[in-house]
Amino acid sequence: MNASFLLLAAETPTTRIEWKNVHSNADLILPAIVFLAVAAFVVYMYRRDSSELNRFWAVTLTCLRVLTLLVLLLLWMYPAWRMEKHQTINSRVLVLIDTSMSMGLVDHDSGGSAGRMMRIQQVASALRQSDFVQRLRKTHDVVIGHFDEQLHADRVRTLAKAAPEDASQGPSGAAGSAALANEGATGEAAKSQAEQSVDWDRLLVLGGKGTGLGQSLRQFISDHSDWPLAGVVLISDGGHNMGQGPQAALELSRELNVPIFTVGVGSDKLPPNVRVADFNPPRRAFPNDPFEVKASLQAFGMAGQTVTVRLSWRPAEGEVSAAGTADPDPEPIEAVLGPDGQEVPVSFRLSTTSLGRRTLTLTVEAPSNDRDPRDNQAVRDIEIVDRKTRVLLFCDGPMREYQFLRNVLYRDKSVISDVYMQRAQTGISQEANEILDDFPRTPEEMFRYDCVVAFDPDWQKLDQQQIDLLYEWVRKHSGGLIVIPGPVNAGRPIAGWTQDEAMQKIRELYPVVFERRFSGSEEGMRGGSEPARIAFTPEGLEADFLWLTDSPISNREAWDAFPGVYSYFPVRGAKPIVGKVLARFGDEQSL
């Protein structure tokens, strides 16, 4: 039987009659008195009025009247058939295991064989060799989940409470089974036991870019809050560094009266280590136009030490460089490492006359006591091009966001910007290379552009040929499309393009799922009179195009000083795989 079934045991249903208006014998006293009084009155009246009838008819009519009263009494008691089914629901123990990259560290101060194992390997070995899970399964269902920057809810394993004959089995064993098969088990029995096995080495795989302990723990508890929870076992090195803190999870556990038991993994001392924390050179540069390559270093246990940072570049794989045109590497930089965890910025300035892709390699010459040399180098590619980026600004009217970006792009020497404004009058003047009278209709017109920025356009004004052309340009030819919603067109209820079946292809180009609207009174944009802070997701904090400064720490401080925005466009959620949420509106869960 699958361990995820809710009903673990069920008795045969029983059926009985229930009187809905009678909850106890006391409820029958008054109706019985009334019935007997009325019945006595009926018998008395019939005996007096039927004196001229023969005895048979007198008795028959009296019995019919009393029977009628008895039926009325039964109807008042409201008889109903009731089916009862007794079911047993097992309590659950949640086991949440940290599989973030920090669990891949090898603790230098651990002795014995464990000192040569990564933290995650120590956890897998302990669970495999001990009877911890098996002892839990004697009393509870066991739900096993793991997390890194987020909870992997799609890979949660549920082990059903062990049957009495299985509860006496020993540890999981070398095969990684949390429920050992009985000797000689065959057929369905062996298959059922195999379903309860857990390959710990396969389940506990390192991943993610951070440790979202608080959010993952809260989500894990919330996802199983409909079950009777006996407790939560959290196995982690405690390195929370992403998302909301554990406080929200603790509040939920107190509300549900669910205890949390923590199992610490690893040393309480960070090993000496320096690493390349961030290295994101521009993806594109131009010949004879100097550009800056920025990176940051992060160290633990090396405060005040000086390291040499080198940047080298060469033609990317598959690129052929002309003889004598190789670009020299910049001079190395001496960087002084800061306190534990503090990022130290470094930058190089490069320039070239050659075109094509280049591979940049940043290398830190670490001290001899560096614990992990694997993170001392980072490699990225950059493309040197000799053409300008062509952008089409597409809007229904001159909203503020359009005016700002129009001016910025028009002044950028690396960009050619065209404008198509749907409600523009003939002969208008705009800061643009070209003002279009219509949206592109042919592939030649569409393929001139690298990117289209759509500021709340009225998509319903495009004909099917233009919609199909845009759809193919984005989906099949990787054309860039940036969309900005607004209250005029995207916010139009019922009759707008977000609800129009003919605009299905346009909605498919958006990375979000729109809400269904059922009345014209629903608001398109939401917000308030006071600004709300922008809540960045981990992906948003790492998106360099949103950086206001040169380092991650100062960038976060700069955004924290920003008072916020006043409104947002509500959607149902991000599309799986293609939709990446970078920020949310204040404390809302809207994108």
Residue, then its C-alpha position, 0 to 999 in steps of 0.5 A: m500500500n502506498a505510504s502516502f495514503l491517508l487512511l491506514a486502517a478502516e473498519t466495516p461500515t455500520t448502518r443504524i437509525e438516528w433520531k435527529n430531534v432526540h438527543s437523550n431520553a429526556d427529549l421524549i418526555l414532553p412529546a410522549i405526554v402530549f401524545l398520550a393526552v391527545a390520544a386519550f382525548v381522541v379515544y374519549m371523543y370517539r367513544r362518545d360520538s360513535s355510540e350509534l356505530n357498531r363496535f368494529w367501526a368504532v374501534t377501527l376509526t379510533c385506531l386510525r386516528v391514534l395511528t395518525l398521531l403516532v405517525l406525526l410523532l415519528l415525523w417530529m422525531y426525524p428518523a434518518w439512516r446513519m452510516e458510520k465508518h471508523q478510520t485510524i489516521n496515524s500521526r506524522v513526524l516530519v524530518l527536514i534535512d539541509t542539502s545546501m552547499s554548506m553541507g558539502l564542507v569537510d570540517h577540518d577539526s573533526g577526528g576519525s573517519a567523519g573528519r574526511m567526510m562532507r557534512i551531508q555524507q555524515v548525515a546520510s551515513a548516520l541515517r543509513q546505519s542507525d535505526f532512527v527512522q525505523r524507531l519513529r515508524k513504530t509509532h508514526d508515519v515519517v515524512i522526509g524532505h530536504f531543502d537548500e534555498q527552498l523546500h523541494a516539495d516535489r521530492v518529499r518521501t513518506l514512509a508509512k507506519a511500520a506493521p507490527e511484524d516490521a517494527s522489530q526490524g533493525p537499522s536501515g542497512a547498507a542498501g539505504s532502506a528505511a524499511l527492510a524487507n522480510e526474508g522470503a517476502t515475494g510478490e505484492a509483499a516484497k513490492s510494498q516493502a520496496e516502496q518504503s526504501v530510501d536511498w539516502d545518497r541519492l535523495l540527499v544531493l547538494g544544490g542551491k545557492g543559499t540556505g533558506l532554512g526559515q522559509s523551508l521549515r515553515q512551508f514544510i510544517s504548513d504543507h502537513s498542518d492538516w495531519p496530526l503532527a507529533g513533531v519536526v526533526l530538523i537536521s542542518d548546519g544552521g547556516h541560514n542566509m536566505g529568505q525570511g528567518p526561522q521566527a515565522a516557522l517557530e510561531l507556526s509551530r507554537e500555534l499548531n503545538v508542534p515541537i521542533f527538535t534540531v540536530g546540528v551538523g558540522s563544526d562550530k568553527l569555520p575553516p580558513n577559506v577564501r573564495v570568489a564570491d561574485f564574478n559577473p563581467p558584462r555580457r557584451a562590450f564594444p571595441n575601443d570602448p573600455f569596460e570594467v570587470k567587477a568581482s568580490l572575494q569572501a573569506f573566513g578565518m583570514a582577516g587582514q591577510t593579503v592575496t593576489v587576484r589575477l584576471s586573464w582572457r583569451p579567445a573563447e572555445g571555437e574562436v580563432s584569433a589573428a596572429g599578433t592580436a592577443d590582448p594582454d592581461p591586466e596587472p594583478i591586484e593585491a586585495v586585503l581580506g576582511p572579517d569573516g563573511q565580508e565581501v571585498p570588491v575588486s575590479f579590472r579595466l579592459s579594452t580591446t580592438s578585436l571582435g568575437r567572444r572572450t573567456l575571462t578567468l579570475t584567479v585568487e592566489a590563496p594562502s597555504n592554509d586555504r581549506d578549499p582551493r576549488d572556489n578560488q577561480a571563476v570563469r565567464d564569457i564576454e562578447i565583443v561586438d561592433r553593432k548597436t542594440r536595436v530596441l522598439l518601444f511599444c506603448d498605447g500612450p506616453m506613460r511615465e515609465y515609457q518617457f523615462l526609458r525613451n530618454v535613457l535609450y536615446r542618449d545611449k550611444s550603444v542603442i538604436s531606439d525606435v518608437y511605436m505609439q498606438r494613440a499618437q497623432t500623425g507628425i508627433s515628435q519623439e526622442a527616437n531614431e524612427i517613429l513607426d506608423d504601425f507595428p511590424r508586419t513582415p519578418e524583415e521589419m520584426f527581425r531588425y530588433d533585438c528587443v521589444v519593450a511593451f508599456d501597457p499596449d492595447w494588444q487587441k489592436l494588433d491583427q492576427q498576422q502581427i500577433d503570429l509574427l511577434y509570437e514566432w519572433v519570441r518563441k522560435h528566434s529568441g527575440g527579447l520581450i520586456v512587458i510593463p502592465g498598467p491600469v489602462n489596458a492590462g487593468r481593464p476588467i472583463a473586456g481587456w486582453t487579459q480575458d480575451e480568448a483571441m489573445q491567448k498567444i499574447r498571454e503565453l508570452y508573459p511569464v505569469v498567469f493572469e487572474r480571472r475576472f468576473s465583474g467590471s468593478e474589480e480593480g486592475m492595479r492594487g496598492g495604497s496611498e503609502p509606499a510599500r517596500i520592494a521585497f526581493t527574492p534571492e534571484g532578485l538580489e543576484a540579478d546584477f541589472l537591478w544593482l544600484t551599487d557595485s557590491p552586493i552588500s551596499n546594493r542591498e542597503a541602497w534598496d533598503a533606503f528606497p521608500g517603495v512603490y505605490s501600486y502593483f498589478p496582481v497575477r495568479g502566480a509565475k509560470p513553472i520553469v519560465g517564470k522567475v520571481l525577482a521581487r514582490f510588492g511589500d508584504e504581499q504575495s503578489l508578483 
